[in-house]
Amino acid sequence: MKHRVNKKKLSRSTGHRKALFRNLVSALILHGEIKTTEAKAKAVKPIFEKLLTRARQSTAHARRIIAKDLAKKSLVNKLVDEIAPLFAKRTGGYTRIIRLKRRLGDNATIVKLELVIKPEVKKQEPKKEKEKNLKQKTKIEKPGKETKLKKKDAKVKKS
């Protein structure tokens, strides 16, 4: 009997399942949409919607409760500060599931779980550290050092 059992296990242990749901919710917050199997999307949808409903309160207490379910503080801030204000007038139904195709290996239905109202995604600029490393590698040595090397090379060639 399945009395009071309302969560999908997805053939995973408790820790693995929690990590999977945490990662899927985090990806949904970061990107606004994710592609996954239908079973995973249906399992994650109520979790995300409860978090977003809590985020609409935008209090310190709400942030702490959301932080228990998410791994990073930046995700909590993005959810509360950027995504929740977009859904201020909605009472529910923050996400939608769109069926895309069937996976070739096991014929599982692949779906897109996306936010109904998408926030603007900021593109990250390339890091300046890479440019600094390139400049350091292409430095021209001082002329005094080059002459010393030439003198040493000349002595080696003579002997």
N, C-alpha and C positions, 0 to 999 in steps of 0.2 A: 504494500500500500504506500501511496505517495502523499500522505497527509502532511500538510505544511512544508512540503519540499517544492520550492519554486525556482531554483537556480540550476543552470546547465553546468554539468561537470566537464564536458568535452573530453572525456577520457584522460584526464590529467590529475596529478596530485594537487593538494590544496595550495602549496607554495608555488608550483608551476602555473596554476590557474590564476592566482592573484597577480603574479608577475606579468603574465600574458595580458590580463585585463588592464593593468597599470600602464603597460607599454602601448597598448592600443588607444587608451584614453589620452595618453600623453601625445601620441602622434596626431590624434584628431584635434587636440588643442593647438599644436604647432602648425599643422598644415591645413586645417579646415576640412580635410577629407582623407579617407583611407580606403584602400582596396583590400578586401579580405573575404573570407568565406561567409556564407549567409548565416551559419550557426554562430560564428564568432561575433558577427555584427549584431545579431539579435540579442546576444548575451551582453554585449558592451553598451548597447543603446540605453537601457534603463539606468545603468551606472552613471553614464555621462550626463543624462538628463537630470538625475538627482543632484549631481555636483553643480551643474549649471543653475538649477533652481536655488541651491544654497548660495552660489556666488552672486546671485542677484541681490542678496541682502547687503553685500559689500561691507560687512563689519569685521572687526578683528577676530571675533569668535568664529565667524563663518570661514575666514581664511585659515584658522587653525584646524578646523574640521576638514576642510578641503586638503590641507597639507598632509593629513594622515594618509590620504589615498593617492597622492601624487608624489613623485620622487624629488622634484626640484622646486625650489621657491620661485624661480622664474616662470614656471608653468602656472603656479597659483596666481602670480601677479597678472599674467596675460589673461587667464580665465576671468578674474574678477575685474580688472581694469579695462580690458579691450573687448572681450567677447560678451560678457554679461550685459553691458549697457545696450548692445544691439538688440537684445531680447527682452528689454525692460517691459514692453507692452504685451508680450506673449505670455500666456499662462501655461504653455507646454508645447510639445511637438517641435523641439529645437533641431532635430535631425531627421534625415530621410534616408531610406535605403533604396538604391537603384540597382536592379539586376543587370549584370554586364554580359557574362558568358559562362561557359562551363570549362573547368580545368581539364586539360588533356589526360593527366595521369590517373586521377581517380573520379573524374566527372563531377566534382564538387561545384556548386554554384558560386561564382565569384560575384561579389557585389561591391558597390561604392557606398560607403557610409559617409554622408557629408552634412555639414551644417546648412540649415535652411537659408540663413543670412550669413554670408562669408565675410570675415574681417579682411582688411587689406594685409597682404603678406609682404613684409619688408625683405628686400633682397639684401643679402650680406655682401659687403664689399670685400675684395681680396685683402688679406692681411699684409701690412706693411713690412713685416719681418722678412718675408720672402724677398722683397725688393732690397732690403738692407744686406741680406746674405749675398745676393747677386753682385751688389756694388763692392762688397769686401773681397769677393773672389776675383774680380776684374781689376783690382788695384794695380797700378804701375809702380814697380819698385824704384827706389831712388837711384840716380845715376852712379853714385859712389859705390853702392853695393854691386852693381853690374860690373864695374871695372875690377873690383876685387875678385869677383868670380872669374873674370877673364884671365887675370894674372895667375890664379891658381891653376886654371885649365892649361895655360901655356906651360907652366912648370911640369905638369903631369905629362904633357905631350913630348917635352924635351927628353925626359928620362925614359 
